[in-house]
Amino acid sequence: GMMWWVFAGPGGLDPGLHRAFLGRGFKLETDRPSMTLELPSRPQPSSNGVAEILRVSDDESYREWARVVGDAFGNDDYPGSISATAFRRFGFDDDAPYRHYLARVGARGAAVATVCTAGGAAGLSNIGTRREFRRRGVASATIDAALRDAEHLGLATAVLSADPDGIALYERLGFTTVGRHLTYLWRP
């Protein structure tokens, strides 16, 4: 199979290009808002202390991070997935292109986020919260820690592709929709 990501303006993809994808056997899998936030002007969070947020720095914390990603997205296989393995191979050094964040409530992993620092913007992904910790400010605190780290690195803009369940949260954090992120899949 093959996956093709397309980033389009706020109005979506040109209908002719959409028809061309469909005509070649691709299926539109997702159509999500692309969102951005200028970091220097972002609203500051109103609550602190809901969780301990740490940057993943070793294999043990990475394994915990991967388990929380799997739980948050309902994918028990995530820790052994190609994606998790690839992220691990980039390592945890300060110059690694990906930084992973883990929120703990008590001793339990509760939420996660990833920031890609390559390309001049903070690209957020893997933003997820275990079901029992949702709607308690844990995701906001985790995202805030990741954004503070990105600012410290000198990045001025954060970007993400929003899952439908996260749109309201990202808007509360100051993100605005600037386009569409479409995923087309082709399976032989």
NUPAVO-185535 format. One record per residue (C-alpha): residue number from 0; residue in one letter; y, z, x. Coordinates in steps of 0.1 Angstrom, whole numbers, plus 5000, padded with zeros to 4 digits. Each point is the difference from the previous one (the first is absolute). Layout:
N
+-----+----+------+------+------+
|   i | aa |   yy |   zz |   xx |
+-----+----+------+------+------+
| NUM |  a |    Y |    Z |    X |
...
+-----+----+------+------+------+
This chain:
188
+-----+----+------+------+------+
|   i | aa |   yy |   zz |   xx |
+-----+----+------+------+------+
|   0 |  g | 5000 | 5000 | 5000 |
|   1 |  m | 5037 | 4999 | 5009 |
|   2 |  m | 5030 | 5020 | 4991 |
|   3 |  w | 5036 | 4986 | 5000 |
|   4 |  w | 5030 | 5022 | 4997 |
|   5 |  v | 5032 | 4984 | 4987 |
|   6 |  f | 5034 | 5017 | 5000 |
|   7 |  a | 5024 | 4985 | 4975 |
|   8 |  g | 5034 | 5008 | 4986 |
|   9 |  p | 5006 | 5021 | 4970 |
|  10 |  g | 4992 | 4972 | 4976 |
|  11 |  g | 4965 | 4996 | 5014 |
|  12 |  l | 4983 | 4970 | 5015 |
|  13 |  d | 5010 | 4964 | 4993 |
|  14 |  p | 4978 | 4989 | 4971 |
|  15 |  g | 4989 | 4968 | 5019 |
|  16 |  l | 4988 | 5021 | 5029 |
|  17 |  h | 4982 | 5023 | 4976 |
|  18 |  r | 4982 | 4970 | 4984 |
|  19 |  a | 4991 | 4987 | 5035 |
|  20 |  f | 4983 | 5033 | 5008 |
|  21 |  l | 4981 | 5000 | 4967 |
|  22 |  g | 4991 | 4963 | 5005 |
|  23 |  r | 4984 | 5008 | 5034 |
|  24 |  g | 4978 | 5027 | 4985 |
|  25 |  f | 5022 | 5031 | 5008 |
|  26 |  k | 5004 | 5027 | 4974 |
|  27 |  l | 5031 | 5021 | 4997 |
|  28 |  e | 4986 | 5035 | 5007 |
|  29 |  t | 5032 | 5021 | 5001 |
|  30 |  d | 5037 | 4995 | 4993 |
|  31 |  r | 5020 | 5030 | 5012 |
|  32 |  p | 5036 | 5008 | 5006 |
|  33 |  s | 5012 | 4998 | 5036 |
|  34 |  m | 5024 | 5030 | 5005 |
|  35 |  t | 5024 | 5009 | 5027 |
|  36 |  l | 5021 | 5030 | 5010 |
|  37 |  e | 5029 | 5003 | 5025 |
|  38 |  l | 4990 | 5032 | 5019 |
|  39 |  p | 5035 | 5013 | 5009 |
|  40 |  s | 5011 | 5000 | 4964 |
|  41 |  r | 4968 | 5013 | 4984 |
|  42 |  p | 5002 | 5030 | 4977 |
|  43 |  q | 4988 | 5032 | 5016 |
|  44 |  p | 4970 | 5017 | 4984 |
|  45 |  s | 5007 | 5029 | 4977 |
|  46 |  s | 4969 | 5021 | 5007 |
|  47 |  n | 4984 | 5012 | 5033 |
|  48 |  g | 4970 | 5019 | 5009 |
|  49 |  v | 4975 | 4986 | 4974 |
|  50 |  a | 4977 | 4990 | 5028 |
|  51 |  e | 4995 | 5000 | 5037 |
|  52 |  i | 5005 | 4964 | 5013 |
|  53 |  l | 4986 | 4990 | 5033 |
|  54 |  r | 4999 | 4967 | 5019 |
|  55 |  v | 4964 | 4990 | 5007 |
|  56 |  s | 4995 | 5005 | 5038 |
|  57 |  d | 4962 | 5001 | 5006 |
|  58 |  d | 4966 | 4989 | 4987 |
|  59 |  e | 4995 | 5032 | 4979 |
|  60 |  s | 5033 | 4997 | 4981 |
|  61 |  y | 4994 | 4962 | 4997 |
|  62 |  r | 4966 | 5006 | 4983 |
|  63 |  e | 5016 | 5024 | 4976 |
|  64 |  w | 5028 | 4975 | 4993 |
|  65 |  a | 4975 | 4973 | 4993 |
|  66 |  r | 4980 | 5022 | 4976 |
|  67 |  v | 5033 | 5008 | 4981 |
|  68 |  v | 5008 | 4962 | 4998 |
|  69 |  g | 4965 | 4994 | 4986 |
|  70 |  d | 5003 | 5028 | 4974 |
|  71 |  a | 5036 | 4990 | 4990 |
|  72 |  f | 4990 | 4964 | 4994 |
|  73 |  g | 4965 | 5007 | 4986 |
|  74 |  n | 4983 | 4983 | 5029 |
|  75 |  d | 4973 | 5022 | 5015 |
|  76 |  d | 4992 | 4973 | 5026 |
|  77 |  y | 5035 | 4999 | 5015 |
|  78 |  p | 4994 | 5023 | 5030 |
|  79 |  g | 4974 | 4974 | 5013 |
|  80 |  s | 5019 | 4969 | 4989 |
|  81 |  i | 5013 | 4972 | 5022 |
|  82 |  s | 5035 | 5011 | 4992 |
|  83 |  a | 4995 | 5037 | 5010 |
|  84 |  t | 4981 | 4988 | 5032 |
|  85 |  a | 5029 | 4976 | 5009 |
|  86 |  f | 5026 | 5027 | 4995 |
|  87 |  r | 4981 | 5024 | 5022 |
|  88 |  r | 4998 | 4975 | 5028 |
|  89 |  f | 5038 | 4998 | 5003 |
|  90 |  g | 4999 | 5037 | 5010 |
|  91 |  f | 5025 | 5028 | 4994 |
|  92 |  d | 5024 | 4997 | 5030 |
|  93 |  d | 5037 | 4998 | 4994 |
|  94 |  d | 5000 | 4963 | 5008 |
|  95 |  a | 4972 | 4992 | 4975 |
|  96 |  p | 5012 | 4977 | 4972 |
|  97 |  y | 4986 | 5022 | 4972 |
|  98 |  r | 5008 | 5036 | 4994 |
|  99 |  h | 4979 | 5019 | 4974 |
| 100 |  y | 5011 | 5031 | 4982 |
| 101 |  l | 4979 | 5027 | 4983 |
| 102 |  a | 5012 | 5026 | 4976 |
| 103 |  r | 4981 | 5032 | 4996 |
| 104 |  v | 5003 | 5025 | 4972 |
| 105 |  g | 4983 | 5031 | 5013 |
| 106 |  a | 4972 | 4988 | 5022 |
| 107 |  r | 4993 | 4969 | 4978 |
| 108 |  g | 5011 | 4964 | 5007 |
| 109 |  a | 5022 | 4991 | 4970 |
| 110 |  a | 5020 | 4968 | 5007 |
| 111 |  v | 5004 | 4972 | 5026 |
| 112 |  a | 5023 | 4973 | 5012 |
| 113 |  t | 5001 | 4974 | 5027 |
| 114 |  v | 5031 | 4985 | 5017 |
| 115 |  c | 4998 | 4968 | 5020 |
| 116 |  t | 5028 | 5000 | 5025 |
| 117 |  a | 4997 | 4964 | 5012 |
| 118 |  g | 5024 | 4974 | 4989 |
| 119 |  g | 5032 | 5020 | 4999 |
| 120 |  a | 4994 | 5017 | 4967 |
| 121 |  a | 4979 | 5030 | 4988 |
| 122 |  g | 4972 | 4984 | 4980 |
| 123 |  l | 4984 | 5026 | 4977 |
| 124 |  s | 4965 | 4997 | 4988 |
| 125 |  n | 4969 | 5022 | 4991 |
| 126 |  i | 5022 | 5023 | 4980 |
| 127 |  g | 4976 | 5020 | 4979 |
| 128 |  t | 4994 | 5035 | 4986 |
| 129 |  r | 4967 | 5016 | 4990 |
| 130 |  r | 5000 | 5004 | 4962 |
| 131 |  e | 5001 | 5038 | 4999 |
| 132 |  f | 5033 | 4999 | 5021 |
| 133 |  r | 5019 | 4974 | 4981 |
| 134 |  r | 5033 | 5007 | 4983 |
| 135 |  r | 5007 | 5030 | 5023 |
| 136 |  g | 5024 | 4983 | 5024 |
| 137 |  v | 4974 | 4996 | 5027 |
| 138 |  a | 5003 | 4962 | 5002 |
| 139 |  s | 5038 | 5002 | 5002 |
| 140 |  a | 4998 | 5025 | 5028 |
| 141 |  t | 4975 | 4978 | 5019 |
| 142 |  i | 5022 | 4969 | 4996 |
| 143 |  d | 5030 | 5020 | 5010 |
| 144 |  a | 4983 | 5011 | 5033 |
| 145 |  a | 4990 | 4964 | 5007 |
| 146 |  l | 5036 | 4988 | 4993 |
| 147 |  r | 5015 | 5027 | 5022 |
| 148 |  d | 4977 | 4989 | 5028 |
| 149 |  a | 5010 | 4964 | 4995 |
| 150 |  e | 5037 | 5009 | 5002 |
| 151 |  h | 4994 | 5020 | 5032 |
| 152 |  l | 4985 | 4968 | 5014 |
| 153 |  g | 5032 | 4981 | 4992 |
| 154 |  l | 4987 | 4981 | 4970 |
| 155 |  a | 5026 | 4994 | 4973 |
| 156 |  t | 4980 | 4985 | 4972 |
| 157 |  a | 4968 | 5009 | 4983 |
| 158 |  v | 4979 | 4975 | 4980 |
| 159 |  l | 4969 | 5002 | 4978 |
| 160 |  s | 4979 | 4982 | 4974 |
| 161 |  a | 4998 | 5023 | 4970 |
| 162 |  d | 4969 | 5007 | 4979 |
| 163 |  p | 5010 | 5003 | 4964 |
| 164 |  d | 4993 | 5038 | 5000 |
| 165 |  g | 5025 | 5005 | 5029 |
| 166 |  i | 5030 | 4981 | 4988 |
| 167 |  a | 5017 | 5029 | 4983 |
| 168 |  l | 4995 | 5022 | 5030 |
| 169 |  y | 5014 | 4974 | 5024 |
| 170 |  e | 5030 | 4995 | 4977 |
| 171 |  r | 5007 | 5037 | 5000 |
| 172 |  l | 4999 | 4999 | 5038 |
| 173 |  g | 5027 | 4973 | 5000 |
| 174 |  f | 4978 | 4969 | 5005 |
| 175 |  t | 5012 | 4968 | 4981 |
| 176 |  t | 4980 | 4969 | 4991 |
| 177 |  v | 5010 | 4970 | 5020 |
| 178 |  g | 4971 | 4976 | 4993 |
| 179 |  r | 4963 | 4996 | 4992 |
| 180 |  h | 4969 | 5004 | 5021 |
| 181 |  l | 4972 | 4978 | 4987 |
| 182 |  t | 4964 | 5001 | 5012 |
| 183 |  y | 4979 | 4969 | 4994 |
| 184 |  l | 4962 | 5001 | 5006 |
| 185 |  w | 4976 | 4972 | 5005 |
| 186 |  r | 4963 | 5006 | 4998 |
| 187 |  p | 4975 | 4972 | 5008 |
+-----+----+------+------+------+
